[in-house]
Amino acid sequence: MKTSLKVPFLSLAINDDLKRQKLLDRIDSVLRRGILIDGPEIVELEEKLRIITGRQHALVCSSGTGALYLGYRSLPIPPKSEILMPALSWISTAQSCIMAGHIPKFVDCNENYQMDVKQLAGQITEKTKAIVVVNLCGMMSDIDNILQLCEKHNLYLIEDGSQSFGNRIGMLISGGIGTVSCSSLGAMKAFSGICEGGVVTTNVEEIDRLIRKLRYVGMENKNNSAHISLNFRMDTVNAGCLLEEIDCVEEISDARISLANLYYEKLCNIANYIPKPVITEIPYNFPCRFEKDRELEQFLLKKEIEVKRFSSHYMPGHDSIVDYCSRHNLILPVFSCEKLISETLLLPFHQCITVEQADYVCDSIFDFFKNQ
Ligand SMILES: Cc1ncc(COP(=O)(O)O)c(C=O)c1O
């Protein structure tokens, strides 16, 4: 085994000369044309994303948080509607709901970090108007049963596809599930440009029309704003880079699934939990549970293997949510997933991680347990 090899959790540097040049060419072409806002790249990107997600409409915007805000605002539901969502997600899922004037209600998660459907069913009340599904870490939730619940109780389904965009479950494609699907295309995501970005997709024409206005301060034409909103437009330079990225999707997906396979094959007998790779579910993060996780974490960090924890994904644990709930007399129950999260280590995971680096991570974990 190598004695030392630095393994970053994630690397956003673009070291491939050909890829960097292609991105620079895209940027150059936008700068030379000079249409930096609402350029033709936006229209082309929306058309490609519409086809990828199998939807009738796709609208790009400035971030995943913005996409979610637009998605919540676009639903024909009364203000202060209750919206059920998993307790585990990035805080944007809840914050954009609050900013759109609705009330997030959290549902506990199962062993696989996804919303527990039995508990979800038990939390539906007459005030519930929608359910948000988040496919955390790129692993797909129990969409069939969630869709059935939506149908039975006449609820809207909103997908937050930020960590799973383009993944498949049966005939469904993440980024295209539910009445509105809202995804981040920010730089850390598997499919991303070079800056912040997001996309909303829908099959409902009125929702598409409303979001097009809400996306830019409610403007319905050059002279009139019809709705109160903010500016959520994506810039043309990023749209150009995202178009370039579409050509690399397969390569990125292959690299990520190979890394997941390597980790799984080497660590499945030593980990208490490790996600079994599914070819259609490209991981975003790679969560594992081991004995003595605190000591293991320190051991790996000393070896310059950057493992992380995702306690920040426990939304009810954030001060902003605790404060919101206490101001609105909402009770936050105790969620078992808080314990799950506290025991979870995220292994370095990115398409740029080499086989040598991944082997070093696995060998180091073996090394740790050998000496226990
Ligand atoms: C599940 C989830 N929802 C929403 C977001 C917010 O996306 P953005 O950072 O593009 O605003 C993220 C970002 O990581 C996310 O992981």
The ligand as an SDF file (V2000), in Angstrom:
LIG
                    3D

 16 16  0  0  0  0  0  0  0  0999 V2000
  -31.0740   18.4180   -2.0650 C   0  0  0  0  0  0  0  0  0  0  0  0
  -30.6710   19.8150   -2.4270 C   0  0  0  0  0  0  0  0  0  0  0  0
  -31.6430   20.7330   -2.6120 N   0  0  0  0  0  0  0  0  0  0  0  0
  -31.3630   21.9940   -2.9460 C   0  0  0  0  0  0  0  0  0  0  0  0
  -30.0530   22.4230   -3.1070 C   0  0  0  0  0  0  0  0  0  0  0  0
  -29.7720   23.8490   -3.4080 C   0  0  0  0  0  0  0  0  0  0  0  0
  -29.1410   24.0420   -4.6330 O   0  0  0  0  0  0  0  0  0  0  0  0
  -28.2250   25.3250   -4.9040 P   0  0  0  0  0  0  0  0  0  0  0  0
  -27.0050   25.2110   -4.0490 O   0  0  0  0  0  0  0  0  0  0  0  0
  -27.9480   25.2560   -6.3610 O   0  0  0  0  0  0  0  0  0  0  0  0
  -29.0490   26.5110   -4.5420 O   0  0  0  0  0  0  0  0  0  0  0  0
  -29.0040   21.5090   -2.9270 C   0  0  0  0  0  0  0  0  0  0  0  0
  -27.6120   21.9100   -3.0770 C   0  0  0  0  0  0  0  0  0  0  0  0
  -26.6950   21.2320   -2.7330 O   0  0  0  0  0  0  0  0  0  0  0  0
  -29.3250   20.1680   -2.5660 C   0  0  0  0  0  0  0  0  0  0  0  0
  -28.3750   19.2430   -2.3750 O   0  0  0  0  0  0  0  0  0  0  0  0
  1  2  1  0
  2  3  1  0
  2 15  2  0
  3  4  2  0
  4  5  1  0
  5  6  1  0
  5 12  2  0
  6  7  1  0
  7  8  1  0
  8  9  2  0
  8 10  1  0
  8 11  1  0
 12 13  1  0
 12 15  1  0
 13 14  2  0
 15 16  1  0
M  END
$$$$
